[in-house]
């Protein structure tokens, strides 16, 4: 039996990609859940003001990587690192053999794009275009110029 081209094969269901047998995605999903759980544990240890400003970005056998929303939060978080590690080890993560804690500054989201600028035409330019339309011998072109001028004048009233 001949294999069909990739474009004709049915895509596997999403659920089959997330099962435990699929080691790549399953391990990524498990690691993500582990980081979310660590983040919840960490913010429960810290003062309330940290709830939405920092998170666990990664954890390995020896390194805890935290992320803060700004340099100011990173500095304050750095001060709390010993407490965080100690409490995480006490609260269900005794196997963490952390030797290093890194703190990253989160990249701010890009600013929203400004709305597209609409070109404007000065009143002097509109007057020049009116004169051009009056002097135009082609009736279709003259009508097009006049429509253009009317539309620009309406836009100027807004």
Secondary structure, DSSP 8 states (H G I E B T S, - for coil): -----GGGS----HHHHSSTT-HHHHHHHHHHHHHHHHHHHHHHHS-GGGTTTEEEEEE-SSEEEEEESSHHHHHHHHHHHHHHHHHHHHTT-TT----EEEEEE-----------------HHHHHHHHHHHHH---HHHHHHHHHHHHHHHHHHH-
